[in-house]
Amino acid sequence: VQLQASGGGLVQAGGSLRLSCAVSGTIFSINVMGWYRQAPGKQRELVATITSGSSTNYADSLKGRFTISRDNAKKTVYLQMNSLKPEDTAVYYCNANPRNTNRYYWGQGTLVTVSS
């Protein structure tokens, strides 16, 4: 199982980016998919998660600016990020939890840099 994240880059403050993360390999059904981020010198933190039924959970500080969604048929999770701030600069990681397991697979991360 592999997760391939894409969509990161350099953006000015106030701008938007859309991240994508596609799951490949032998995985029949995915329960929870999520995005996490790690800023330089900080611990990895939750951004948002989404279940197969599209129930979502967000870090409180990001509600209203970030939106997570998924396409179950494509085994892909998205993160729409609006009104970006310099403090959003981080490596963004996606993960996926196969149904009926306690295992989580992680993507390689995609760098988002927000300039002031």
C-alpha positions in Angstrom: 0.0 0.0 0.0 1.3 3.4 -1.0 0.0 6.9 -0.4 1.1 9.6 -2.9 0.6 13.2 -1.7 0.7 16.1 -4.1 -0.3 19.7 -4.5 2.1 21.4 -2.1 4.1 24.5 -3.1 4.8 28.1 -2.4 1.9 30.5 -2.0 1.5 34.0 -0.7 -0.5 34.7 2.4 -4.2 34.8 1.7 -3.9 32.3 -1.1 -5.2 28.8 -1.5 -3.9 25.4 -2.3 -5.5 22.0 -2.8 -3.7 18.9 -1.7 -4.4 15.4 -2.9 -3.4 12.0 -1.6 -4.1 8.9 -3.7 -3.9 5.4 -2.2 -2.6 2.6 -4.3 -2.0 -1.1 -3.7 -4.0 -3.9 -2.3 -6.5 -2.2 0.0 -10.1 -2.9 -0.4 -11.8 -0.5 1.8 -10.6 2.5 3.7 -12.1 3.6 7.0 -10.5 6.9 8.1 -8.3 9.1 6.0 -6.6 12.2 7.3 -4.2 15.0 7.0 -1.5 15.9 9.5 1.2 18.5 9.4 4.6 19.1 10.9 6.2 22.6 11.0 9.9 23.0 11.5 10.9 22.3 15.0 7.4 21.2 16.0 5.6 17.9 16.5 3.2 16.5 13.9 -0.3 17.7 14.5 -3.8 16.8 13.3 -5.2 18.9 10.5 -8.4 17.0 9.7 -9.8 13.5 9.3 -12.7 12.1 7.3 -14.5 8.7 7.6 -15.8 6.6 4.8 -19.2 8.1 5.5 -17.8 11.6 5.2 -17.9 12.5 8.8 -15.2 15.1 9.4 -13.1 16.3 12.3 -10.9 19.4 12.2 -8.3 20.9 14.4 -10.1 23.8 16.1 -7.7 26.4 14.8 -8.3 25.4 11.2 -12.1 25.2 11.1 -13.5 27.5 8.5 -10.3 27.7 6.4 -9.5 24.1 5.6 -11.9 21.5 4.1 -11.2 17.8 3.8 -13.0 15.6 1.3 -12.6 12.2 -0.3 -13.5 10.2 -3.3 -13.9 6.6 -2.2 -13.9 5.2 -5.7 -10.6 6.9 -6.4 -9.2 6.1 -2.9 -8.2 9.7 -2.7 -8.4 12.3 0.0 -8.2 16.1 -0.6 -7.5 19.1 1.5 -8.6 22.5 0.3 -6.7 25.2 2.2 -7.9 28.8 1.9 -6.8 32.1 3.4 -3.4 30.6 4.1 -1.1 32.1 6.7 2.6 31.9 7.1 2.0 29.7 10.2 0.5 27.1 7.9 3.9 26.5 6.5 4.7 22.8 7.1 5.1 19.4 5.6 1.6 17.9 5.2 1.2 14.2 5.5 -1.8 12.1 4.6 -2.7 8.8 6.1 -5.2 6.0 5.6 -6.7 3.4 7.9 -7.9 0.2 6.2 -11.2 -1.0 7.4 -11.2 -3.6 10.2 -7.6 -2.9 11.0 -5.7 -0.8 13.5 -3.0 0.0 10.9 -2.3 3.4 9.5 -0.4 4.0 6.3 1.3 7.3 5.7 2.3 9.3 2.6 5.7 10.8 2.1 4.5 14.4 2.8 4.2 17.4 0.6 5.7 20.8 1.6 3.5 23.9 1.8 5.3 27.2 2.2 3.3 30.3 2.8 5.1 33.6 2.3 4.1 36.8 4.1 
